[in-house]
Each structure stands twice: as structure tokens, then as C-alpha cells.
Amino acid sequence: MDDRLRRGFRIGPFEVEPLAGRITGPGGAQHVQPKVMDVLLFLAQHGGELVERDTLLEQVWRRVTTEEVLTRCISELRRALGDAARQ
């Protein structure tokens, strides 16, 4: 993992602080679960690339798990970043 990303980065108006597990934006700060942050870090590391679900499950969880776990993480990320699935 890129150490620069672990120290923090921006996504539009959002400040992401991975080590604190916090995303701060126009609506204030929100804490996210560690795996949710791991998903965001992986996606940020592969910015501009299409990342398949199986790749995320394999790289973030590194063990067999259900796709439902990833779906919940993506849903929590969308909420924290003010995004809606319909957009």
C-alpha cells in the first residue's frame, strides 16, 4: 500500500484520514470501519481503473467471504462521501 495514501488524501471536497478512520467533508467528519477504509484505500491506489468485485474481495479480505460484505462497505463509503447509488 502506498504510504502517502495512508497518511491522508483528498477526494473532491472530502479529506480522508485513513489512520484515524475518518472522512471529513461539507457535512462534517464521519468515522468509517477499518475494512471500509481499506476498500477506499485500494480504490484510491487504483484510481481511474476498473476494479472488479472479485479483485476487491481477494485483495482487501484475503480470505473467502461473501459479496454482501463488500456491498455493505461500498454502501457505507457512498454515505460517507455523499454519493447515491442512482447517481
C-alpha positions in Angstrom: 0.0 0.0 0.0 1.2 3.5 -0.8 2.3 5.2 2.4 1.3 8.6 1.0 -2.3 7.4 0.8 -2.2 6.0 4.4 -1.1 9.5 5.6 -4.2 11.1 4.0 -5.6 12.4 0.7 -8.5 14.3 -0.8 -11.4 13.3 -2.9 -13.1 16.4 -4.1 -14.3 18.3 -1.0 -13.5 15.3 1.3 -10.4 14.9 3.4 -9.6 11.2 4.0 -7.6 10.3 7.1 -7.0 6.6 6.9 -5.0 6.2 10.1 -7.8 8.0 12.1 -10.6 6.1 10.1 -12.2 9.5 9.3 -13.6 11.2 6.3 -14.3 14.9 6.6 -16.5 16.8 4.2 -19.0 19.6 3.9 -21.3 17.7 6.4 -18.6 17.2 9.0 -16.5 14.3 10.0 -17.6 10.7 9.8 -15.8 7.6 11.2 -15.8 4.5 9.0 -15.0 0.9 9.8 -11.4 -0.3 9.1 -12.4 -2.5 6.2 -14.4 0.3 4.7 -11.3 2.4 4.8 -9.2 -0.5 3.3 -11.7 -0.6 0.4 -11.4 3.1 -0.2 -7.5 3.0 0.0 -7.4 0.1 -2.5 -9.7 2.0 -4.9 -7.7 5.2 -4.4 -4.5 3.3 -5.2 -6.1 2.2 -8.4 -7.7 5.5 -9.3 -9.1 5.7 -12.9 -9.0 1.9 -13.2 -11.9 -0.5 -13.2 -11.6 -2.7 -10.1 -13.7 -5.9 -10.2 -15.6 -7.1 -7.1 -13.5 -10.3 -7.0 -10.3 -8.4 -7.0 -11.5 -6.2 -4.1 -12.6 -9.3 -2.1 -9.3 -11.1 -2.8 -7.1 -8.1 -2.1 -8.9 -6.5 0.9 -10.2 -9.5 2.7 -7.5 -12.0 1.6 -9.8 -14.9 2.5 -13.1 -16.3 1.4 -16.1 -14.1 2.3 -19.4 -13.2 0.8 -20.0 -10.4 -1.7 -22.6 -9.0 0.8 -19.7 -7.8 2.9 -18.3 -5.7 0.0 -21.7 -4.4 -0.8 -22.1 -3.1 2.7 -18.7 -1.4 2.6 -19.4 0.3 -0.7 -22.8 1.5 0.7 -21.1 2.9 3.8 -18.5 4.6 1.6 -21.2 6.2 -0.6 -23.0 7.5 2.5 -19.7 9.0 3.9 -18.9 10.6 0.6 -22.4 11.9 0.0 -23.0 9.7 -3.1 -26.1 7.9 -4.1 -26.2 4.6 -6.0 -28.5 6.2 -8.5 -26.0 8.9 -9.5 
